[in-house]
Amino acid sequence: MPQNHLAVSDRVGIRHFRYEDSDEFTARARESKDLHHPWLFPPVTAAAFATYAGRLIKDPAKAGFLVCERATGAIAGFININNIVEGAFLSGALGYGAFAHAAGRGLMTEGLNLVVEHAFGPLGLHRLEINVQPGNTASIALARRCGFRLEGFSPDFLFIDGAWRDHQRWAITAKS
């Protein structure tokens, strides 16, 4: 396993964000604006990336992972565990995005499976949740492929792109 990867699959490895990832990450985010809109808005400038990555690096209630192609090291996407709660809950909320060059190639499926294993293993979490806008069929398909189950519907759940958006709630729990 490469030194900087926390876990690997056949085609990808996951690793933590680094400030040095700014140039590649923001270039890929700019190239992927059409793919991401209207669902998510990753940072597209160095200043915005520094703030974004800083929260993922410094905040113990967050864990950020880059999904990288093993053959080239290119960043294929990102997966963040937000709102990590310890104690009796042991849970976190996932957010993720693929970059355009990697979309539709199954790399995010491999990456999300690695993050789930890492969350339930070394991080010691019991439950992960994904909140997805109902029209985001690619994100729903990814959640389904990785074994998440639909648990419910949350009206006006998150403020995205200037409005409160409804979301479906998908979750997975560690095997006991």
Backbone hydrogen bonds in HBPLUS format (Angstrom, degrees):
<---DONOR---> <-ACCEPTOR-->    atom                        ^
c    i                          cat <-CA-CA->   ^        H-A-AA   ^      H-
h    n   atom  resd res      DA  || num        DHA   H-A  angle D-A-AA Bond
n    s   type  num  typ     dist DA aas  dist angle  dist       angle   num
A0005-HIS N   A0002-PRO O   3.15 MM   3  5.54 156.6  2.21 112.6 119.7     1
A0006-LEU N   A0014-ILE O   2.73 MM   8  5.78 157.5  1.78 159.9 167.9     2
A0014-ILE N   A0007-ALA O   3.00 MM   7  5.74 155.9  2.06 157.9 163.6     3
A0009-SER N   A0012-VAL O   2.80 MM   3  5.43 159.3  1.84 166.6 168.6     4
A0070-ARG N   A0011-ARG O   2.84 MM  59  5.47 174.5  1.84 136.9 138.7     5
A0013-GLY N   A0068-CYS O   2.89 MM  55  5.35 148.8  1.99 147.8 158.0     6
A0068-CYS N   A0013-GLY O   2.88 MM  55  5.35 176.0  1.88 166.9 167.9     7
A0015-ARG N   A0066-LEU O   3.11 MM  51  5.38 147.6  2.22 140.8 150.7     8
A0066-LEU N   A0015-ARG O   2.66 MM  51  5.38 162.5  1.69 162.7 168.6     9
A0021-ASP N   A0018-ARG O   3.01 MM   3  5.51 166.0  2.03 116.5 121.0    10
A0022-SER N   A0019-TYR O   3.24 MM   3  5.90 163.5  2.27 122.9 124.3    11
A0025-PHE N   A0021-ASP O   2.89 MM   4  5.85 169.9  1.90 171.8 173.3    12
A0026-THR N   A0022-SER O   2.91 MM   4  5.87 172.0  1.91 156.4 159.1    13
A0027-ALA N   A0023-ASP O   3.08 MM   4  6.09 155.5  2.14 142.4 149.6    14
A0028-ARG N   A0024-GLU O   2.95 MM   4  6.11 164.1  1.97 154.2 158.4    15
A0029-ALA N   A0025-PHE O   2.86 MM   4  6.09 150.6  1.94 148.4 157.8    16
A0030-ARG N   A0026-THR O   2.92 MM   4  6.11 156.3  1.98 145.6 151.2    17
A0031-GLU N   A0027-ALA O   2.99 MM   4  6.25 156.9  2.04 147.2 153.7    18
A0032-SER N   A0028-ARG O   3.07 MM   4  6.12 124.9  2.39 135.0 148.5    19
A0032-SER N   A0029-ALA O   3.16 MM   3  5.03 137.7  2.34  93.7 105.8    20
A0033-LYS N   A0030-ARG O   3.47 MM   3  5.48 169.6  2.48 109.4 108.7    21
A0035-LEU N   A0032-SER O   3.02 MM   3  5.20 117.8  2.42 103.5 119.2    22
A0036-HIS N   A0032-SER O   2.94 MM   4  6.17 158.8  1.99 161.8 168.5    23
A0037-HIS N   A0033-LYS O   2.93 MM   4  5.96 157.3  1.98 155.2 160.0    24
A0039-TRP N   A0036-HIS O   2.67 MM   3  5.60 130.1  1.91 141.0 150.0    25
A0040-LEU N   A0036-HIS O   3.11 MM   4  5.41 157.8  2.16 130.2 137.2    26
A0049-PHE N   A0045-THR O   2.90 MM   4  6.11 156.5  1.96 150.1 157.4    27
A0050-ALA N   A0046-ALA O   2.93 MM   4  6.13 157.5  1.98 148.7 154.3    28
A0051-THR N   A0047-ALA O   3.20 MM   4  6.49 157.0  2.26 147.6 152.6    29
A0052-TYR N   A0048-ALA O   2.95 MM   4  6.12 168.5  1.97 151.8 155.3    30
A0053-ALA N   A0049-PHE O   2.71 MM   4  5.74 173.3  1.71 161.6 163.2    31
A0054-GLY N   A0050-ALA O   2.94 MM   4  5.73 148.0  2.04 131.6 141.5    32
A0055-ARG N   A0051-THR O   3.14 MM   4  6.41 151.1  2.23 146.0 151.6    33
A0056-LEU N   A0052-TYR O   3.30 MM   4  6.65 159.7  2.34 146.8 152.0    34
A0057-ILE N   A0053-ALA O   2.81 MM   4  5.99 147.7  1.91 153.5 163.4    35
A0058-LYS N   A0054-GLY O   2.88 MM   4  5.83 162.9  1.91 149.3 153.7    36
A0059-ASP N   A0055-ARG O   3.01 MM   4  5.42 158.0  2.06 138.3 144.2    37
A0062-LYS N   A0059-ASP O   3.02 MM   3  5.54 151.3  2.11 123.7 124.3    38
A0084-ILE N   A0061-ALA O   2.93 MM  23  4.57 178.4  1.93 129.2 129.7    39
A0063-ALA N   A0081-ILE O   2.85 MM  18  5.06 144.7  1.98 142.5 151.3    40
A0081-ILE N   A0063-ALA O   2.77 MM  18  5.06 166.3  1.79 149.9 154.7    41
A0065-PHE N   A0079-ILE O   2.84 MM  14  5.21 146.9  1.95 145.1 156.0    42
A0079-ILE N   A0065-PHE O   2.88 MM  14  5.21 161.6  1.91 151.2 155.6    43
A0067-VAL N   A0077-GLY O   2.89 MM  10  5.12 172.4  1.90 133.3 135.8    44
A0076-ALA N   A0067-VAL O   2.67 MM   9  5.49 157.4  1.72 156.0 164.0    45
A0077-GLY N   A0067-VAL O   3.33 MM  10  5.12 146.0  2.45 138.6 139.0    46
A0069-GLU N   A0074-ALA O   2.79 MM   5  5.33 159.9  1.83 157.4 159.6    47
A0073-GLY N   A0069-GLU O   2.65 MM   4  4.99 144.7  1.77 143.5 154.1    48
A0099-PHE N   A0076-ALA O   2.80 MM  23  5.58 157.6  1.85 157.0 149.5    49
A0078-PHE N   A0097-GLY O   2.92 MM  19  5.57 154.6  1.99 156.0 164.4    50
A0097-GLY N   A0078-PHE O   3.02 MM  19  5.57 150.7  2.10 153.4 156.5    51
A0080-ASN N   A0095-GLY O   2.74 MM  15  5.20 170.3  1.75 162.0 165.5    52
A0095-GLY N   A0080-ASN O   2.91 MM  15  5.20 147.9  2.02 147.0 154.2    53
A0082-ASN N   A0093-ALA O   2.67 MM  11  5.02 176.0  1.67 155.0 153.5    54
A0093-ALA N   A0082-ASN O   2.78 MM  11  5.02 174.2  1.79 150.6 152.3    55
A0085-VAL N   A0091-SER O   2.85 MM   6  5.35 160.7  1.89 151.9 157.7    56
A0091-SER N   A0085-VAL O   3.03 MM   6  5.35 136.9  2.22 135.8 148.2    57
A0126-HIS N   A0090-LEU O   2.66 MM  36  5.30 173.6  1.67 146.9 149.3    58
A0127-ARG N   A0090-LEU O   3.15 MM  37  6.50 153.1  2.22 150.8 154.7    59
A0092-GLY N   A0127-ARG O   3.13 MM  35  6.64 133.7  2.35 141.4 154.7    60
A0129-GLU N   A0092-GLY O   3.00 MM  37  6.41 148.2  2.10 150.0 159.7    61
A0094-LEU N   A0129-GLU O   2.68 MM  35  5.94 165.3  1.70 166.5 171.9    62
A0102-ALA N   A0099-PHE O   2.83 MM   3  5.54 150.0  1.92 124.4 133.6    63
A0103-ALA N   A0099-PHE O   3.09 MM   4  6.14 125.1  2.41 145.8 158.3    64
A0103-ALA N   A0100-ALA O   3.29 MM   3  5.17 145.6  2.42  98.0 107.5    65
A0105-ARG N   A0102-ALA O   3.34 MM   3  5.89 147.3  2.45 142.4 139.1    66
A0110-GLU N   A0106-GLY O   3.25 MM   4  6.57 161.5  2.29 146.7 150.2    67
A0111-GLY N   A0107-LEU O   2.90 MM   4  6.15 158.8  1.95 145.1 151.9    68
A0112-LEU N   A0108-MET O   2.73 MM   4  5.80 163.3  1.76 147.8 151.8    69
A0113-ASN N   A0109-THR O   3.04 MM   4  6.16 160.3  2.08 146.6 152.2    70
A0114-LEU N   A0110-GLU O   3.07 MM   4  6.33 151.0  2.16 144.1 151.9    71
A0115-VAL N   A0111-GLY O   2.96 MM   4  6.27 155.3  2.02 149.6 156.4    72
A0116-VAL N   A0112-LEU O   2.89 MM   4  6.11 161.6  1.93 153.3 158.0    73
A0117-GLU N   A0113-ASN O   3.05 MM   4  6.26 163.1  2.08 145.7 150.2    74
A0118-HIS N   A0114-LEU O   2.91 MM   4  6.13 155.8  1.97 146.6 153.8    75
A0119-ALA N   A0115-VAL O   2.77 MM   4  5.96 156.5  1.82 151.5 158.1    76
A0120-PHE N   A0116-VAL O   2.95 MM   4  6.15 160.9  1.99 153.5 157.9    77
A0121-GLY N   A0117-GLU O   2.83 MM   4  5.81 126.6  2.12 136.6 151.1    78
A0123-LEU N   A0118-HIS O   3.09 MM   5  6.33 173.2  2.09 165.4 164.7    79
A0125-LEU N   A0119-ALA O   2.84 MM   6  5.55 158.0  1.88 162.0 155.4    80
A0124-GLY N   A0121-GLY O   2.98 MM   3  5.34 140.0  2.15 112.1 123.9    81
A0174-ALA N   A0126-HIS O   2.75 MM  48  5.02 154.7  1.81 142.2 147.5    82
A0128-LEU N   A0172-ILE O   2.96 MM  44  5.51 161.4  1.99 161.8 166.9    83
A0172-ILE N   A0128-LEU O   2.98 MM  44  5.51 149.7  2.08 154.9 161.2    84
A0130-ILE N   A0170-TRP O   2.74 MM  40  5.05 163.4  1.76 147.6 151.7    85
A0170-TRP N   A0130-ILE O   2.83 MM  40  5.05 174.0  1.83 161.5 163.3    86
A0132-VAL N   A0168-GLN O   2.91 MM  36  5.18 157.6  1.96 148.2 154.0    87
A0168-GLN N   A0132-VAL O   2.61 MM  36  5.18 165.9  1.63 153.8 153.4    88
A0136-ASN N   A0133-GLN O   2.92 MM   3  5.53 166.4  1.93 127.6 132.2    89
A0137-THR N   A0135-GLY O   2.96 MM   2  5.61 129.2  2.22 107.4  92.3    90
A0140-ILE N   A0136-ASN O   3.08 MM   4  6.37 159.8  2.12 154.7 161.0    91
A0141-ALA N   A0137-THR O   2.90 MM   4  6.01 157.1  1.95 144.5 150.8    92
A0142-LEU N   A0138-ALA O   3.02 MM   4  6.26 151.1  2.11 142.7 150.2    93
A0143-ALA N   A0139-SER O   3.01 MM   4  6.29 164.5  2.04 150.1 153.5    94
A0144-ARG N   A0140-ILE O   2.97 MM   4  6.19 163.1  1.99 151.8 156.4    95
A0145-ARG N   A0141-ALA O   2.88 MM   4  6.08 162.5  1.91 149.9 154.7    96
A0146-CYS N   A0142-LEU O   3.09 MM   4  6.27 143.4  2.23 147.5 156.5    97
A0148-PHE N   A0143-ALA O   2.98 MM   5  5.28 156.4  2.04 158.3 150.6    98
A0147-GLY N   A0144-ARG O   3.05 MM   3  5.29 163.8  2.08 113.5 115.2    99
A0149-ARG N   A0171-ALA O   2.80 MM  22  5.41 166.9  1.82 151.0 150.5   100
A0171-ALA N   A0149-ARG O   2.91 MM  22  5.41 152.2  1.99 143.1 150.3   101
A0151-GLU N   A0169-ARG O   2.70 MM  18  5.50 172.3  1.71 165.9 167.1   102
A0152-GLY N   A0169-ARG O   3.34 MM  17  5.10 144.6  2.48 136.4 137.0   103
A0169-ARG N   A0152-GLY O   2.80 MM  17  5.10 168.2  1.82 140.8 141.1   104
A0154-SER N   A0167-HIS O   2.76 MM  13  5.22 172.9  1.76 166.3 167.8   105
A0167-HIS N   A0154-SER O   2.98 MM  13  5.22 152.8  2.06 134.8 143.6   106
A0157-PHE N   A0165-ARG O   2.77 MM   8  5.73 125.7  2.06 131.4 136.5   107
A0158-LEU N   A0165-ARG O   3.35 MM   7  5.43 157.1  2.41 141.9 145.6   108
A0165-ARG N   A0158-LEU O   2.73 MM   7  5.43 167.2  1.74 154.3 156.9   109
A0160-ILE N   A0163-ALA O   2.86 MM   3  5.60 147.9  1.96 167.4 156.7   110
A0163-ALA N   A0160-ILE O   3.23 MM   3  5.60 157.8  2.28 112.4 118.6   111
